């Protein structure tokens, strides 16, 4: 029974309004078919218009009394019309109230959704400031190891199309006044990479980008690449190793400088660690470019909702 009543309320109000209005002419026709003795018309003329008028005041329960059903058939029809009118008006009002309530709830849900989205954007934008700092620092040190020392003072931005040979001075100092002159540029690079990856892991872990799967997947993919292509332990230890009478870092730098062809992973190749570094930096540039594009789209979005 409850389900049946709920089904009646879920119907649109227009359904009951149309049914209510359609009963007026139908009952008017029914009254015209009754014997003349069934209706007392008083000063009204017999005809469809008079019975239409009677049908209107009967279904709306006004009952002026100027037209009166006197026979059993007329009384039965008038009673049924009044009863149906009351029922349909009740159903109409209930349906109207029900659908209005649903509309209010849906509107509140939309507003709350927009509020939540705005809060998540603001929270992400605040955390993104840290990531932007780490990205900028990473770009500085990726520039130092992908640009020969002789060119660093002429180039003002990192080169996305750098060659494998351009990394030949990765064991040289960064030449930046704020950096230690006895620390190789590659050490600062791996430190900046570690900080960037750690901030991205924190971003994913805190759930700040769950709403945007595209950027979440992008971050997770870069984190995965940075770990798979991580040869930092091997590379950073090379200055402490000698190959014969030559330092291993100097030997590796010479091989990078003289390398010809594409940077490919080869079996038992001493350059594989640097090939991995080369590909990681290229992947990082693609990541940074795409990340910044998506972040701009997110942070510039302004949810439109009522306060």
N, C-alpha and C positions, 0 to 999 in steps of 0.2 A: 504493500500500500504506500509506504514511504517513497519507494522508487517511482511509483506511478505519479505521485504528487510532485516529486522533483522533476519528472519528465514534463509535466504540465507547466511548471514554472520556467523551465529552460526554453520553452518555445518563445519566439519573439513576440513582443506586444502587438505588432501589426497583424499577426495571425488572428488574435482575439478581436481586434478592432474590425477587421474585415468580416469576420463571422458575425459579430454583433450587428454591423450595418446591413449585412445581407439578409438577416432575419426579418428586418422591417418590411421590405417589399414582399417577401415570401408569406409572412403572416397576413399582410394586406390582401394578397390574392386569396389566401385561405378564408378570410372573412367574407370576401365577395361571393364565395361559393356556398356559404351557409344559407339556410332558409331565412326569409325575411323576418320570421317570427323569433329568430335567435338573437337579433340585435335591435335595441331601441335607439333610433337615431335622433329623436326629438326634432330640433330645427335643421338638422343636417340632411342633405340630399343623399339618396342611396347611390353609391358609385365607388370606384377605386380610390379617388382622392380622399373621400371621407374615411374610408377604411385605412388608408395609408396614414392619415392623421391620427386615427385611433391606435394604429400599430406603434407609432412613435411615442405617444404618451403612455402607452401600456408597457412597452419594453423599458422605458426610462422610469417607470413606476410613478409618473406624475398623477395620473388618474383624475382628470378634471370632472368626470361624471356626466359630461354633456352627451356622450355616447355610452350606452350601457348594454353589456351582454346579459340577456334574460333567459336564453335557452341553455340547456346543459352543454351543447356542443360549443356555443359561443363562450360560455364561462370557462370551459375546459381549455379552449384555445388561448383565451386571455390570461388565464392563470399560468399556463405553460410558458407563454411569452414573457410574462413578468418574472417568472422563476429563472428562465434562461438568461434574461437580461441581467438579473442580479448576479448570477453565476459568472457570466462572461465579463461583466464589469470587474468583479472580484479577481478573476484570473488575469485580466488585463493589468490591473493595478499591481498585483503580485509579481507578474512577469516584468512589468516596468521597473519595479523596485529591485527585483533580482538582477536584471541586466545592468541597471545603474550601479548596483553594488559591485558587480563583476568589473564594470568599466573603471570604477574608482580604484579597485584593487590592482587592476592591470596598470593603470596610470601610476599608482604608487610604486609598483614593481619597476616600471620603466625609470621613474625618477630615482629610486634607490640604486638601480643598476648604473645610472649615469653618475650618481654621487660616488659609488664604489669605484667606478672607472676613473673618475677624476682624482680620487685619493690614491689609487694605484699609480696613476701617471705621475702625480706629485712625489710619491714615495720613490718611484723608479728614477725620476729626474734628479732627486736629491742624491741617491746612491750613485747615479751615473757620473756625477761630478768627480768622484774618486776614480772611476774607470777612465774618464777623459784625461785626468792627470797622469794615470799610468800609461795610457795610450801615447800621450805626447812624450813622455819620458822614453817609452819604448821606441818611438819613431826617431828620437835623437840618437839613441845608441845603435839602432839598426842602420842609421845613416853613417855612423862612424866606421862600422865594419864592412859596409858595402861601397865605401868611397875611399880610394887611395889617399894617403896622407897629403900628397902633393896637390890634390884637388879639393880637399875639405874646406879650405878658406874661400874657394870660389863658388862652391855649391851651397845654396841656402835651404834646400829641401831634399828629403830622401828620394832616391830614384827607384821607381817601381820597376824599371826595365834594366836594372843593373845586371852585369855579367858575372859569371863565376869567378873570373880573374880579378874582378874589382874587390874581392874579399882578401886580397893578398896581404893587406896590412892589418888584419884583424888582431894580431898580437902586439901591434904598436899602441902607444898611448892614444887617448882620444883627442889630444891637443886642446881640450876644453880647460879653461882656467880653474873651473870648480872641481876637476877630477885629478886624482893622484897620478903623477907622471910615471910612476913605476908600476902602475896597474894596467894591464892590457885592455884594449877596448872591448874585447870579447867577454871579459869578466863583467864589465858594466852592462853589456848586452844581456847576458844570461840573468843577471840580477833584475833588470827591468822586465824581462820576459816572465820571470818567476812571480814578480809582483802583479803583473797584468793578469796572468792566469789565475793567481790566488783570488784576485778581486772578482774575476768572472765566475769562479767556482762559488764564491760567497753569494754572488748575485743569483745564481741558479738555486743554491741551497736555501736561501731565504724565501724563495718563491716570488720574488718581485716581478718576474717576467712570465709567470704562468699564463697570464691572460693573452700573451702574444707568443704562440708556439714558434713562429718563424724566427724570432730573435733568440728564443731559448734553444732551439735546435742549432742555430748558427753558433752560439757560444759553446755548446756542448761539443760540436764538431771541431771547433778550434782547440778546445781543451784536449780533446782526444789526439789531434794532430800534434800538438805541442809535446805531448808525452811520448807518442810513438816516434817522433823525430828528435828526441832529446838525447844528444851525445855530449852534454855539457861536461860530465865527469871526465870523459876521455880527452876532450879538447882542452879543458882548463888544466889538465895535468901535463900536457905536452911541454910547457916551458920547464918542467922539472925533470924531463927525460932527455937523455942524450942518445943519438944514433951514431955510433962510432965517435968521431971527434966533433960532430956537429950537434947542436941543440935540436931536439925534435920539433919545436915550434918553428924554428928557422927553416928546417927542412920541409915541413908541411907548407909554410908560406911560399917557399920557392916552387913547390909542386903546384900550388894553386895559381901562382903567377904564370907558369909555363903550360898550364893545362890547355889542351885544344879539344874542340868539339863540345858536345852537349854534356851537361852534368848528370851522369847516370850512375846508378848503383851497380857495381860490378863485384863479382866474387873476389875475396881477398884483396880488395882495393883499399889502400891506405887513406884514400880521399873520401871514403864513404861517409865518414862523420861530417865532413864539410859539405858533401853533396846533400846530406840530410838537412844541414843548417841552411843551405842555399834554398832548398824547396820550402823549408819552414818559414823563412822570411817572405818568400813570394806568397805563401798561403796566408801569412799574417797581414800582408797588404790587402789581399782580397777580403779578408775578414774585416779589417778596419774600415775599408770603403763601404762594404755592405752594412756593417754595424751602424756606422754614422748615418747612413741613409734611412735605415729603419727607425733609429732613435729620433731623428728629426721628424719623421712622420708621426711617431707616437707623442712626442712632447709638444708638437704644434697642434695636436688634436684638441679641440675645445668642446667637450660634451655640452649639448644644449638642453637644459632642463630647468624646471621651475624651482626656485629656492624654497 
